[in-house]
Amino acid sequence: MTVLLDPTSERSPTIRPRLPRPDSLDGLTVGILDIAKSRGDVFLDRLDERLQERGIAVRRYRKPTNVRPAPLPLQQQIATEVNLVIEGLSD
């Protein structure tokens, strides 16, 4: 069992089972979510390039600010457009 903690002042942890990882990325669309931290895009740009070199479809997303969770409409958009998400940050 995995315990995920929400850094946005949650009082009790939400317990969610991990989803199974795909055996392959072939035929899947990968979402890359930039959480708007300084220079996070540098790493994510390179990751995007590497995935596309392998023929993997990529869609990019960006949160408006790094201090809040992604807005619900953005979360819903991502959920309908991609099969899995890589969320990147830097510091």
PDB file of N, CA, C and O in Angstrom:
ATOM      1  N   MET A   1       0.842  -1.167   0.000  1.00  0.00           N
ATOM      2  CA  MET A   1       0.000   0.000   0.000  1.00  0.00           C
ATOM      3  C   MET A   1       0.896   1.242   0.000  1.00  0.00           C
ATOM      4  O   MET A   1       1.917   1.295   0.686  1.00  0.00           O
ATOM      5  N   THR A   2       0.489   2.223  -0.778  1.00  0.00           N
ATOM      6  CA  THR A   2       1.233   3.464  -0.896  1.00  0.00           C
ATOM      7  C   THR A   2       0.494   4.578  -0.182  1.00  0.00           C
ATOM      8  O   THR A   2      -0.726   4.691  -0.299  1.00  0.00           O
ATOM      9  N   VAL A   3       1.212   5.389   0.545  1.00  0.00           N
ATOM     10  CA  VAL A   3       0.629   6.553   1.200  1.00  0.00           C
ATOM     11  C   VAL A   3       1.135   7.786   0.464  1.00  0.00           C
ATOM     12  O   VAL A   3       2.341   8.015   0.375  1.00  0.00           O
ATOM     13  N   LEU A   4       0.200   8.582  -0.063  1.00  0.00           N
ATOM     14  CA  LEU A   4       0.557   9.815  -0.735  1.00  0.00           C
ATOM     15  C   LEU A   4       0.187  10.975   0.175  1.00  0.00           C
ATOM     16  O   LEU A   4      -0.929  11.040   0.692  1.00  0.00           O
ATOM     17  N   LEU A   5       1.118  11.879   0.364  1.00  0.00           N
ATOM     18  CA  LEU A   5       0.864  13.049   1.183  1.00  0.00           C
ATOM     19  C   LEU A   5       0.723  14.269   0.292  1.00  0.00           C
ATOM     20  O   LEU A   5       1.552  14.514  -0.585  1.00  0.00           O
ATOM     21  N   ASP A   6      -0.321  15.019   0.523  1.00  0.00           N
ATOM     22  CA  ASP A   6      -0.572  16.235  -0.226  1.00  0.00           C
ATOM     23  C   ASP A   6       0.101  17.389   0.510  1.00  0.00           C
ATOM     24  O   ASP A   6      -0.246  17.665   1.658  1.00  0.00           O
ATOM     25  N   PRO A   7       1.055  18.068  -0.126  1.00  0.00           N
ATOM     26  CA  PRO A   7       1.784  19.143   0.568  1.00  0.00           C
ATOM     27  C   PRO A   7       0.943  20.400   0.789  1.00  0.00           C
ATOM     28  O   PRO A   7       1.457  21.392   1.306  1.00  0.00           O
ATOM     29  N   THR A   8      -0.319  20.381   0.415  1.00  0.00           N
ATOM     30  CA  THR A   8      -1.164  21.564   0.553  1.00  0.00           C
ATOM     31  C   THR A   8      -1.962  21.513   1.851  1.00  0.00           C
ATOM     32  O   THR A   8      -3.176  21.717   1.842  1.00  0.00           O
ATOM     33  N   SER A   9      -1.298  21.246   2.947  1.00  0.00           N
ATOM     34  CA  SER A   9      -1.827  21.264   4.315  1.00  0.00           C
ATOM     35  C   SER A   9      -2.902  20.220   4.589  1.00  0.00           C
ATOM     36  O   SER A   9      -3.886  20.497   5.275  1.00  0.00           O
ATOM     37  N   GLU A  10      -2.709  19.021   4.049  1.00  0.00           N
ATOM     38  CA  GLU A  10      -3.691  17.977   4.348  1.00  0.00           C
ATOM     39  C   GLU A  10      -3.537  17.533   5.802  1.00  0.00           C
ATOM     40  O   GLU A  10      -2.422  17.483   6.320  1.00  0.00           O
ATOM     41  N   ARG A  11      -4.622  17.220   6.443  1.00  0.00           N
ATOM     42  CA  ARG A  11      -4.624  16.830   7.846  1.00  0.00           C
ATOM     43  C   ARG A  11      -4.452  15.329   8.037  1.00  0.00           C
ATOM     44  O   ARG A  11      -3.843  14.898   9.016  1.00  0.00           O
ATOM     45  N   SER A  12      -4.980  14.529   7.115  1.00  0.00           N
ATOM     46  CA  SER A  12      -4.793  13.087   7.182  1.00  0.00           C
ATOM     47  C   SER A  12      -4.468  12.597   5.776  1.00  0.00           C
ATOM     48  O   SER A  12      -5.091  13.035   4.809  1.00  0.00           O
ATOM     49  N   PRO A  13      -3.511  11.703   5.655  1.00  0.00           N
ATOM     50  CA  PRO A  13      -3.072  11.271   4.321  1.00  0.00           C
ATOM     51  C   PRO A  13      -4.167  10.511   3.579  1.00  0.00           C
ATOM     52  O   PRO A  13      -4.935   9.751   4.168  1.00  0.00           O
ATOM     53  N   THR A  14      -4.213  10.740   2.279  1.00  0.00           N
ATOM     54  CA  THR A  14      -5.107   9.997   1.405  1.00  0.00           C
ATOM     55  C   THR A  14      -4.396   8.713   0.999  1.00  0.00           C
ATOM     56  O   THR A  14      -3.246   8.747   0.560  1.00  0.00           O
ATOM     57  N   ILE A  15      -5.063   7.610   1.140  1.00  0.00           N
ATOM     58  CA  ILE A  15      -4.466   6.327   0.773  1.00  0.00           C
ATOM     59  C   ILE A  15      -5.083   5.880  -0.543  1.00  0.00           C
ATOM     60  O   ILE A  15      -6.290   5.661  -0.645  1.00  0.00           O
ATOM     61  N   ARG A  16      -4.229   5.751  -1.538  1.00  0.00           N
ATOM     62  CA  ARG A  16      -4.669   5.331  -2.871  1.00  0.00           C
ATOM     63  C   ARG A  16      -3.742   4.235  -3.360  1.00  0.00           C
ATOM     64  O   ARG A  16      -2.526   4.328  -3.188  1.00  0.00           O
ATOM     65  N   PRO A  17      -4.298   3.208  -3.962  1.00  0.00           N
ATOM     66  CA  PRO A  17      -3.416   2.181  -4.532  1.00  0.00           C
ATOM     67  C   PRO A  17      -2.718   2.727  -5.767  1.00  0.00           C
ATOM     68  O   PRO A  17      -3.287   3.535  -6.501  1.00  0.00           O
ATOM     69  N   ARG A  18      -1.497   2.292  -5.994  1.00  0.00           N
ATOM     70  CA  ARG A  18      -0.783   2.697  -7.197  1.00  0.00           C
ATOM     71  C   ARG A  18      -1.408   2.013  -8.399  1.00  0.00           C
ATOM     72  O   ARG A  18      -1.813   0.852  -8.331  1.00  0.00           O
ATOM     73  N   LEU A  19      -1.481   2.745  -9.495  1.00  0.00           N
ATOM     74  CA  LEU A  19      -1.943   2.154 -10.740  1.00  0.00           C
ATOM     75  C   LEU A  19      -0.818   1.320 -11.331  1.00  0.00           C
ATOM     76  O   LEU A  19       0.354   1.651 -11.147  1.00  0.00           O
ATOM     77  N   PRO A  20      -1.146   0.259 -12.028  1.00  0.00           N
ATOM     78  CA  PRO A  20      -0.080  -0.548 -12.632  1.00  0.00           C
ATOM     79  C   PRO A  20       0.651   0.240 -13.712  1.00  0.00           C
ATOM     80  O   PRO A  20       0.040   1.002 -14.461  1.00  0.00           O
ATOM     81  N   ARG A  21       1.947   0.050 -13.781  1.00  0.00           N
ATOM     82  CA  ARG A  21       2.745   0.707 -14.812  1.00  0.00           C
ATOM     83  C   ARG A  21       2.574  -0.048 -16.121  1.00  0.00           C
ATOM     84  O   ARG A  21       2.438  -1.271 -16.121  1.00  0.00           O
ATOM     85  N   PRO A  22       2.579   0.677 -17.240  1.00  0.00           N
ATOM     86  CA  PRO A  22       2.466  -0.027 -18.527  1.00  0.00           C
ATOM     87  C   PRO A  22       3.744  -0.808 -18.810  1.00  0.00           C
ATOM     88  O   PRO A  22       4.829  -0.417 -18.379  1.00  0.00           O
ATOM     89  N   ASP A  23       3.609  -1.904 -19.530  1.00  0.00           N
ATOM     90  CA  ASP A  23       4.775  -2.696 -19.913  1.00  0.00           C
ATOM     91  C   ASP A  23       5.637  -1.954 -20.937  1.00  0.00           C
ATOM     92  O   ASP A  23       6.849  -2.156 -21.009  1.00  0.00           O
ATOM     93  N   SER A  24       4.992  -1.096 -21.721  1.00  0.00           N
ATOM     94  CA  SER A  24       5.677  -0.368 -22.780  1.00  0.00           C
ATOM     95  C   SER A  24       4.969   0.964 -22.993  1.00  0.00           C
ATOM     96  O   SER A  24       3.796   1.114 -22.653  1.00  0.00           O
ATOM     97  N   LEU A  25       5.679   1.917 -23.550  1.00  0.00           N
ATOM     98  CA  LEU A  25       5.076   3.204 -23.901  1.00  0.00           C
ATOM     99  C   LEU A  25       4.603   3.234 -25.347  1.00  0.00           C
ATOM    100  O   LEU A  25       4.015   4.221 -25.791  1.00  0.00           O
ATOM    101  N   ASP A  26       4.858   2.156 -26.083  1.00  0.00           N
ATOM    102  CA  ASP A  26       4.448   2.078 -27.479  1.00  0.00           C
ATOM    103  C   ASP A  26       2.944   2.259 -27.603  1.00  0.00           C
ATOM    104  O   ASP A  26       2.165   1.572 -26.941  1.00  0.00           O
ATOM    105  N   GLY A  27       2.544   3.195 -28.462  1.00  0.00           N
ATOM    106  CA  GLY A  27       1.130   3.435 -28.709  1.00  0.00           C
ATOM    107  C   GLY A  27       0.442   4.294 -27.661  1.00  0.00           C
ATOM    108  O   GLY A  27      -0.745   4.588 -27.798  1.00  0.00           O
ATOM    109  N   LEU A  28       1.153   4.703 -26.622  1.00  0.00           N
ATOM    110  CA  LEU A  28       0.575   5.535 -25.577  1.00  0.00           C
ATOM    111  C   LEU A  28       0.964   6.993 -25.797  1.00  0.00           C
ATOM    112  O   LEU A  28       1.949   7.290 -26.473  1.00  0.00           O
ATOM    113  N   THR A  29       0.185   7.888 -25.221  1.00  0.00           N
ATOM    114  CA  THR A  29       0.526   9.303 -25.230  1.00  0.00           C
ATOM    115  C   THR A  29       0.944   9.693 -23.820  1.00  0.00           C
ATOM    116  O   THR A  29       0.215   9.474 -22.852  1.00  0.00           O
ATOM    117  N   VAL A  30       2.134  10.277 -23.728  1.00  0.00           N
ATOM    118  CA  VAL A  30       2.693  10.677 -22.442  1.00  0.00           C
ATOM    119  C   VAL A  30       2.471  12.175 -22.251  1.00  0.00           C
ATOM    120  O   VAL A  30       2.803  12.972 -23.128  1.00  0.00           O
ATOM    121  N   GLY A  31       1.915  12.552 -21.116  1.00  0.00           N
ATOM    122  CA  GLY A  31       1.770  13.952 -20.764  1.00  0.00           C
ATOM    123  C   GLY A  31       2.949  14.391 -19.913  1.00  0.00           C
ATOM    124  O   GLY A  31       3.381  13.665 -19.017  1.00  0.00           O
ATOM    125  N   ILE A  32       3.463  15.569 -20.190  1.00  0.00           N
ATOM    126  CA  ILE A  32       4.533  16.142 -19.379  1.00  0.00           C
ATOM    127  C   ILE A  32       3.985  17.406 -18.743  1.00  0.00           C
ATOM    128  O   ILE A  32       3.622  18.359 -19.433  1.00  0.00           O
ATOM    129  N   LEU A  33       3.929  17.401 -17.413  1.00  0.00           N
ATOM    130  CA  LEU A  33       3.384  18.532 -16.669  1.00  0.00           C
ATOM    131  C   LEU A  33       4.516  19.312 -16.016  1.00  0.00           C
ATOM    132  O   LEU A  33       5.218  18.806 -15.141  1.00  0.00           O
ATOM    133  N   ASP A  34       4.675  20.540 -16.454  1.00  0.00           N
ATOM    134  CA  ASP A  34       5.649  21.467 -15.874  1.00  0.00           C
ATOM    135  C   ASP A  34       4.941  22.181 -14.725  1.00  0.00           C
ATOM    136  O   ASP A  34       3.921  22.836 -14.939  1.00  0.00           O
ATOM    137  N   ILE A  35       5.470  22.062 -13.517  1.00  0.00           N
ATOM    138  CA  ILE A  35       4.790  22.663 -12.373  1.00  0.00           C
ATOM    139  C   ILE A  35       5.185  24.126 -12.149  1.00  0.00           C
ATOM    140  O   ILE A  35       4.862  24.709 -11.114  1.00  0.00           O
ATOM    141  N   ALA A  36       5.874  24.706 -13.111  1.00  0.00           N
ATOM    142  CA  ALA A  36       6.212  26.135 -13.107  1.00  0.00           C
ATOM    143  C   ALA A  36       7.312  26.510 -12.126  1.00  0.00           C
ATOM    144  O   ALA A  36       7.364  27.651 -11.668  1.00  0.00           O
ATOM    145  N   LYS A  37       8.193  25.569 -11.795  1.00  0.00           N
ATOM    146  CA  LYS A  37       9.367  25.889 -10.996  1.00  0.00           C
ATOM    147  C   LYS A  37      10.465  26.385 -11.947  1.00  0.00           C
ATOM    148  O   LYS A  37      10.537  25.973 -13.104  1.00  0.00           O
ATOM    149  N   SER A  38      11.284  27.245 -11.449  1.00  0.00           N
ATOM    150  CA  SER A  38      12.359  27.819 -12.245  1.00  0.00           C
ATOM    151  C   SER A  38      13.243  26.733 -12.852  1.00  0.00           C
ATOM    152  O   SER A  38      13.715  25.839 -12.150  1.00  0.00           O
ATOM    153  N   ARG A  39      13.457  26.817 -14.132  1.00  0.00           N
ATOM    154  CA  ARG A  39      14.318  25.934 -14.927  1.00  0.00           C
ATOM    155  C   ARG A  39      13.845  24.487 -15.009  1.00  0.00           C
ATOM    156  O   ARG A  39      14.564  23.637 -15.533  1.00  0.00           O
ATOM    157  N   GLY A  40      12.663  24.195 -14.508  1.00  0.00           N
ATOM    158  CA  GLY A  40      12.118  22.849 -14.666  1.00  0.00           C
ATOM    159  C   GLY A  40      11.924  22.501 -16.128  1.00  0.00           C
ATOM    160  O   GLY A  40      12.026  21.338 -16.517  1.00  0.00           O
ATOM    161  N   ASP A  41      11.644  23.512 -16.937  1.00  0.00           N
ATOM    162  CA  ASP A  41      11.422  23.284 -18.356  1.00  0.00           C
ATOM    163  C   ASP A  41      12.682  22.771 -19.059  1.00  0.00           C
ATOM    164  O   ASP A  41      12.575  22.082 -20.074  1.00  0.00           O
ATOM    165  N   VAL A  42      13.849  23.086 -18.550  1.00  0.00           N
ATOM    166  CA  VAL A  42      15.094  22.632 -19.168  1.00  0.00           C
ATOM    167  C   VAL A  42      15.148  21.101 -19.167  1.00  0.00           C
ATOM    168  O   VAL A  42      15.423  20.485 -20.196  1.00  0.00           O
ATOM    169  N   PHE A  43      14.889  20.502 -18.023  1.00  0.00           N
ATOM    170  CA  PHE A  43      14.862  19.044 -17.927  1.00  0.00           C
ATOM    171  C   PHE A  43      13.717  18.466 -18.750  1.00  0.00           C
ATOM    172  O   PHE A  43      13.898  17.487 -19.473  1.00  0.00           O
ATOM    173  N   LEU A  44      12.536  19.075 -18.640  1.00  0.00           N
ATOM    174  CA  LEU A  44      11.370  18.536 -19.326  1.00  0.00           C
ATOM    175  C   LEU A  44      11.501  18.646 -20.842  1.00  0.00           C
ATOM    176  O   LEU A  44      11.019  17.772 -21.563  1.00  0.00           O
ATOM    177  N   ASP A  45      12.146  19.702 -21.340  1.00  0.00           N
ATOM    178  CA  ASP A  45      12.388  19.815 -22.776  1.00  0.00           C
ATOM    179  C   ASP A  45      13.239  18.655 -23.264  1.00  0.00           C
ATOM    180  O   ASP A  45      12.963  18.072 -24.312  1.00  0.00           O
ATOM    181  N   ARG A  46      14.259  18.327 -22.516  1.00  0.00           N
ATOM    182  CA  ARG A  46      15.151  17.217 -22.902  1.00  0.00           C
ATOM    183  C   ARG A  46      14.412  15.880 -22.835  1.00  0.00           C
ATOM    184  O   ARG A  46      14.577  15.029 -23.709  1.00  0.00           O
ATOM    185  N   LEU A  47      13.608  15.705 -21.805  1.00  0.00           N
ATOM    186  CA  LEU A  47      12.811  14.488 -21.679  1.00  0.00           C
ATOM    187  C   LEU A  47      11.854  14.366 -22.860  1.00  0.00           C
ATOM    188  O   LEU A  47      11.701  13.286 -23.431  1.00  0.00           O
ATOM    189  N   ASP A  48      11.215  15.462 -23.223  1.00  0.00           N
ATOM    190  CA  ASP A  48      10.310  15.503 -24.372  1.00  0.00           C
ATOM    191  C   ASP A  48      11.051  15.048 -25.628  1.00  0.00           C
ATOM    192  O   ASP A  48      10.558  14.199 -26.371  1.00  0.00           O
ATOM    193  N   GLU A  49      12.228  15.611 -25.861  1.00  0.00           N
ATOM    194  CA  GLU A  49      13.034  15.243 -27.034  1.00  0.00           C
ATOM    195  C   GLU A  49      13.338  13.753 -27.053  1.00  0.00           C
ATOM    196  O   GLU A  49      13.184  13.093 -28.080  1.00  0.00           O
ATOM    197  N   ARG A  50      13.771  13.227 -25.913  1.00  0.00           N
ATOM    198  CA  ARG A  50      14.149  11.804 -25.838  1.00  0.00           C
ATOM    199  C   ARG A  50      12.961  10.888 -26.100  1.00  0.00           C
ATOM    200  O   ARG A  50      13.098   9.876 -26.789  1.00  0.00           O
ATOM    201  N   LEU A  51      11.800  11.233 -25.557  1.00  0.00           N
ATOM    202  CA  LEU A  51      10.610  10.415 -25.799  1.00  0.00           C
ATOM    203  C   LEU A  51      10.217  10.450 -27.270  1.00  0.00           C
ATOM    204  O   LEU A  51       9.889   9.418 -27.855  1.00  0.00           O
ATOM    205  N   GLN A  52      10.251  11.645 -27.868  1.00  0.00           N
ATOM    206  CA  GLN A  52       9.871  11.759 -29.272  1.00  0.00           C
ATOM    207  C   GLN A  52      10.872  11.064 -30.193  1.00  0.00           C
ATOM    208  O   GLN A  52      10.491  10.553 -31.246  1.00  0.00           O
ATOM    209  N   GLU A  53      12.142  11.040 -29.809  1.00  0.00           N
ATOM    210  CA  GLU A  53      13.143  10.294 -30.583  1.00  0.00           C
ATOM    211  C   GLU A  53      12.782   8.819 -30.656  1.00  0.00           C
ATOM    212  O   GLU A  53      13.110   8.142 -31.631  1.00  0.00           O
ATOM    213  N   ARG A  54      12.112   8.322 -29.633  1.00  0.00           N
ATOM    214  CA  ARG A  54      11.690   6.912 -29.584  1.00  0.00           C
ATOM    215  C   ARG A  54      10.324   6.702 -30.225  1.00  0.00           C
ATOM    216  O   ARG A  54       9.789   5.593 -30.197  1.00  0.00           O
ATOM    217  N   GLY A  55       9.752   7.764 -30.805  1.00  0.00           N
ATOM    218  CA  GLY A  55       8.463   7.644 -31.471  1.00  0.00           C
ATOM    219  C   GLY A  55       7.269   7.682 -30.529  1.00  0.00           C
ATOM    220  O   GLY A  55       6.174   7.259 -30.899  1.00  0.00           O
ATOM    221  N   ILE A  56       7.468   8.179 -29.324  1.00  0.00           N
ATOM    222  CA  ILE A  56       6.397   8.235 -28.331  1.00  0.00           C
ATOM    223  C   ILE A  56       5.704   9.592 -28.436  1.00  0.00           C
ATOM    224  O   ILE A  56       6.357  10.636 -28.458  1.00  0.00           O
ATOM    225  N   ALA A  57       4.375   9.563 -28.498  1.00  0.00           N
ATOM    226  CA  ALA A  57       3.591  10.798 -28.574  1.00  0.00           C
ATOM    227  C   ALA A  57       3.644  11.513 -27.230  1.00  0.00           C
ATOM    228  O   ALA A  57       3.499  10.893 -26.177  1.00  0.00           O
ATOM    229  N   VAL A  58       3.856  12.831 -27.282  1.00  0.00           N
ATOM    230  CA  VAL A  58       3.994  13.637 -26.066  1.00  0.00           C
ATOM    231  C   VAL A  58       3.077  14.853 -26.156  1.00  0.00           C
ATOM    232  O   VAL A  58       2.969  15.490 -27.204  1.00  0.00           O
ATOM    233  N   ARG A  59       2.427  15.160 -25.052  1.00  0.00           N
ATOM    234  CA  ARG A  59       1.664  16.405 -24.918  1.00  0.00           C
ATOM    235  C   ARG A  59       2.208  17.150 -23.715  1.00  0.00           C
ATOM    236  O   ARG A  59       2.498  16.553 -22.678  1.00  0.00           O
ATOM    237  N   ARG A  60       2.345  18.460 -23.859  1.00  0.00           N
ATOM    238  CA  ARG A  60       2.922  19.275 -22.788  1.00  0.00           C
ATOM    239  C   ARG A  60       1.838  20.102 -22.095  1.00  0.00           C
ATOM    240  O   ARG A  60       0.890  20.575 -22.721  1.00  0.00           O
ATOM    241  N   TYR A  61       2.013  20.260 -20.782  1.00  0.00           N
ATOM    242  CA  TYR A  61       1.095  21.051 -19.972  1.00  0.00           C
ATOM    243  C   TYR A  61       1.926  21.863 -18.985  1.00  0.00           C
ATOM    244  O   TYR A  61       3.060  21.507 -18.665  1.00  0.00           O
ATOM    245  N   ARG A  62       1.340  22.960 -18.508  1.00  0.00           N
ATOM    246  CA  ARG A  62       2.045  23.802 -17.535  1.00  0.00           C
ATOM    247  C   ARG A  62       1.043  24.353 -16.541  1.00  0.00           C
ATOM    248  O   ARG A  62      -0.001  24.887 -16.917  1.00  0.00           O
ATOM    249  N   LYS A  63       1.376  24.215 -15.265  1.00  0.00           N
ATOM    250  CA  LYS A  63       0.554  24.829 -14.224  1.00  0.00           C
ATOM    251  C   LYS A  63       0.787  26.333 -14.244  1.00  0.00           C
ATOM    252  O   LYS A  63       1.882  26.780 -14.585  1.00  0.00           O
ATOM    253  N   PRO A  64      -0.231  27.127 -13.881  1.00  0.00           N
ATOM    254  CA  PRO A  64      -0.034  28.572 -13.865  1.00  0.00           C
ATOM    255  C   PRO A  64       0.905  29.040 -12.753  1.00  0.00           C
ATOM    256  O   PRO A  64       1.514  30.103 -12.873  1.00  0.00           O
ATOM    257  N   THR A  65       1.031  28.270 -11.678  1.00  0.00           N
ATOM    258  CA  THR A  65       1.899  28.641 -10.563  1.00  0.00           C
ATOM    259  C   THR A  65       2.358  27.377  -9.857  1.00  0.00           C
ATOM    260  O   THR A  65       1.668  26.358  -9.877  1.00  0.00           O
ATOM    261  N   ASN A  66       3.530  27.450  -9.230  1.00  0.00           N
ATOM    262  CA  ASN A  66       4.044  26.270  -8.533  1.00  0.00           C
ATOM    263  C   ASN A  66       3.556  26.177  -7.092  1.00  0.00           C
ATOM    264  O   ASN A  66       3.866  25.205  -6.404  1.00  0.00           O
ATOM    265  N   VAL A  67       2.815  27.146  -6.630  1.00  0.00           N
ATOM    266  CA  VAL A  67       2.418  27.155  -5.220  1.00  0.00           C
ATOM    267  C   VAL A  67       1.046  26.547  -4.963  1.00  0.00           C
ATOM    268  O   VAL A  67       0.624  26.436  -3.812  1.00  0.00           O
ATOM    269  N   ARG A  68       0.356  26.159  -6.011  1.00  0.00           N
ATOM    270  CA  ARG A  68      -0.965  25.543  -5.861  1.00  0.00           C
ATOM    271  C   ARG A  68      -1.048  24.301  -6.739  1.00  0.00           C
ATOM    272  O   ARG A  68      -0.310  24.177  -7.716  1.00  0.00           O
ATOM    273  N   PRO A  69      -1.946  23.382  -6.393  1.00  0.00           N
ATOM    274  CA  PRO A  69      -2.167  22.234  -7.283  1.00  0.00           C
ATOM    275  C   PRO A  69      -2.667  22.708  -8.654  1.00  0.00           C
ATOM    276  O   PRO A  69      -3.167  23.825  -8.789  1.00  0.00           O
ATOM    277  N   ALA A  70      -2.529  21.871  -9.637  1.00  0.00           N
ATOM    278  CA  ALA A  70      -3.043  22.214 -10.969  1.00  0.00           C
ATOM    279  C   ALA A  70      -4.544  22.473 -10.875  1.00  0.00           C
ATOM    280  O   ALA A  70      -5.251  21.743 -10.179  1.00  0.00           O
ATOM    281  N   PRO A  71      -5.036  23.489 -11.556  1.00  0.00           N
ATOM    282  CA  PRO A  71      -6.469  23.759 -11.531  1.00  0.00           C
ATOM    283  C   PRO A  71      -7.260  22.552 -12.052  1.00  0.00           C
ATOM    284  O   PRO A  71      -6.795  21.823 -12.928  1.00  0.00           O
ATOM    285  N   LEU A  72      -8.440  22.358 -11.509  1.00  0.00           N
ATOM    286  CA  LEU A  72      -9.264  21.209 -11.880  1.00  0.00           C
ATOM    287  C   LEU A  72      -9.484  21.095 -13.389  1.00  0.00           C
ATOM    288  O   LEU A  72      -9.390  19.989 -13.922  1.00  0.00           O
ATOM    289  N   PRO A  73      -9.773  22.190 -14.103  1.00  0.00           N
ATOM    290  CA  PRO A  73      -9.939  22.042 -15.560  1.00  0.00           C
ATOM    291  C   PRO A  73      -8.684  21.497 -16.247  1.00  0.00           C
ATOM    292  O   PRO A  73      -8.786  20.718 -17.195  1.00  0.00           O
ATOM    293  N   LEU A  74      -7.503  21.903 -15.773  1.00  0.00           N
ATOM    294  CA  LEU A  74      -6.263  21.376 -16.345  1.00  0.00           C
ATOM    295  C   LEU A  74      -6.115  19.897 -16.010  1.00  0.00           C
ATOM    296  O   LEU A  74      -5.729  19.107 -16.872  1.00  0.00           O
ATOM    297  N   GLN A  75      -6.411  19.513 -14.788  1.00  0.00           N
ATOM    298  CA  GLN A  75      -6.351  18.101 -14.413  1.00  0.00           C
ATOM    299  C   GLN A  75      -7.283  17.269 -15.290  1.00  0.00           C
ATOM    300  O   GLN A  75      -6.912  16.190 -15.752  1.00  0.00           O
ATOM    301  N   GLN A  76      -8.489  17.772 -15.513  1.00  0.00           N
ATOM    302  CA  GLN A  76      -9.463  17.048 -16.333  1.00  0.00           C
ATOM    303  C   GLN A  76      -8.995  16.955 -17.780  1.00  0.00           C
ATOM    304  O   GLN A  76      -9.146  15.911 -18.414  1.00  0.00           O
ATOM    305  N   GLN A  77      -8.433  18.031 -18.303  1.00  0.00           N
ATOM    306  CA  GLN A  77      -7.911  18.017 -19.670  1.00  0.00           C
ATOM    307  C   GLN A  77      -6.824  16.957 -19.809  1.00  0.00           C
ATOM    308  O   GLN A  77      -6.845  16.157 -20.743  1.00  0.00           O
ATOM    309  N   ILE A  78      -5.886  16.955 -18.887  1.00  0.00           N
ATOM    310  CA  ILE A  78      -4.791  15.984 -18.932  1.00  0.00           C
ATOM    311  C   ILE A  78      -5.347  14.566 -18.880  1.00  0.00           C
ATOM    312  O   ILE A  78      -4.920  13.702 -19.647  1.00  0.00           O
ATOM    313  N   ALA A  79      -6.291  14.326 -17.986  1.00  0.00           N
ATOM    314  CA  ALA A  79      -6.856  12.980 -17.819  1.00  0.00           C
ATOM    315  C   ALA A  79      -7.529  12.470 -19.090  1.00  0.00           C
ATOM    316  O   ALA A  79      -7.565  11.263 -19.327  1.00  0.00           O
ATOM    317  N   THR A  80      -8.058  13.368 -19.903  1.00  0.00           N
ATOM    318  CA  THR A  80      -8.745  12.931 -21.122  1.00  0.00           C
ATOM    319  C   THR A  80      -7.824  12.845 -22.333  1.00  0.00           C
ATOM    320  O   THR A  80      -8.197  12.244 -23.341  1.00  0.00           O
ATOM    321  N   GLU A  81      -6.634  13.430 -22.259  1.00  0.00           N
ATOM    322  CA  GLU A  81      -5.772  13.509 -23.436  1.00  0.00           C
ATOM    323  C   GLU A  81      -4.568  12.573 -23.429  1.00  0.00           C
ATOM    324  O   GLU A  81      -3.990  12.325 -24.487  1.00  0.00           O
ATOM    325  N   VAL A  82      -4.176  12.049 -22.281  1.00  0.00           N
ATOM    326  CA  VAL A  82      -2.967  11.225 -22.224  1.00  0.00           C
ATOM    327  C   VAL A  82      -3.209   9.934 -21.436  1.00  0.00           C
ATOM    328  O   VAL A  82      -4.197   9.798 -20.714  1.00  0.00           O
ATOM    329  N   ASN A  83      -2.280   8.996 -21.597  1.00  0.00           N
ATOM    330  CA  ASN A  83      -2.371   7.718 -20.900  1.00  0.00           C
ATOM    331  C   ASN A  83      -1.614   7.723 -19.578  1.00  0.00           C
ATOM    332  O   ASN A  83      -1.972   6.997 -18.651  1.00  0.00           O
ATOM    333  N   LEU A  84      -0.567   8.542 -19.492  1.00  0.00           N
ATOM    334  CA  LEU A  84       0.198   8.667 -18.248  1.00  0.00           C
ATOM    335  C   LEU A  84       0.883  10.017 -18.234  1.00  0.00           C
ATOM    336  O   LEU A  84       1.051  10.660 -19.270  1.00  0.00           O
ATOM    337  N   VAL A  85       1.277  10.438 -17.035  1.00  0.00           N
ATOM    338  CA  VAL A  85       1.838  11.780 -16.858  1.00  0.00           C
ATOM    339  C   VAL A  85       3.177  11.702 -16.140  1.00  0.00           C
ATOM    340  O   VAL A  85       3.352  10.938 -15.191  1.00  0.00           O
ATOM    341  N   ILE A  86       4.111  12.509 -16.615  1.00  0.00           N
ATOM    342  CA  ILE A  86       5.364  12.744 -15.919  1.00  0.00           C
ATOM    343  C   ILE A  86       5.286  14.177 -15.423  1.00  0.00           C
ATOM    344  O   ILE A  86       5.102  15.111 -16.203  1.00  0.00           O
ATOM    345  N   GLU A  87       5.427  14.332 -14.134  1.00  0.00           N
ATOM    346  CA  GLU A  87       5.363  15.663 -13.529  1.00  0.00           C
ATOM    347  C   GLU A  87       6.772  16.049 -13.119  1.00  0.00           C
ATOM    348  O   GLU A  87       7.426  15.324 -12.369  1.00  0.00           O
ATOM    349  N   GLY A  88       7.241  17.185 -13.606  1.00  0.00           N
ATOM    350  CA  GLY A  88       8.610  17.570 -13.336  1.00  0.00           C
ATOM    351  C   GLY A  88       8.724  18.815 -12.504  1.00  0.00           C
ATOM    352  O   GLY A  88       7.863  19.694 -12.543  1.00  0.00           O
ATOM    353  N   LEU A  89       9.803  18.877 -11.746  1.00  0.00           N
ATOM    354  CA  LEU A  89      10.086  20.054 -10.957  1.00  0.00           C
ATOM    355  C   LEU A  89      11.581  20.227 -10.847  1.00  0.00           C
ATOM    356  O   LEU A  89      12.349  19.357 -11.258  1.00  0.00           O
ATOM    357  N   SER A  90      11.989  21.338 -10.297  1.00  0.00           N
ATOM    358  CA  SER A  90      13.425  21.557 -10.080  1.00  0.00           C
ATOM    359  C   SER A  90      13.603  22.516  -8.920  1.00  0.00           C
ATOM    360  O   SER A  90      12.676  23.225  -8.529  1.00  0.00           O
ATOM    361  N   ASP A  91      14.766  22.524  -8.397  1.00  0.00           N
ATOM    362  CA  ASP A  91      15.166  23.459  -7.347  1.00  0.00           C
ATOM    363  C   ASP A  91      16.654  23.363  -7.174  1.00  0.00           C
ATOM    364  O   ASP A  91      17.225  24.063  -6.338  1.00  0.00           O
TER     365      ASP A  91
END
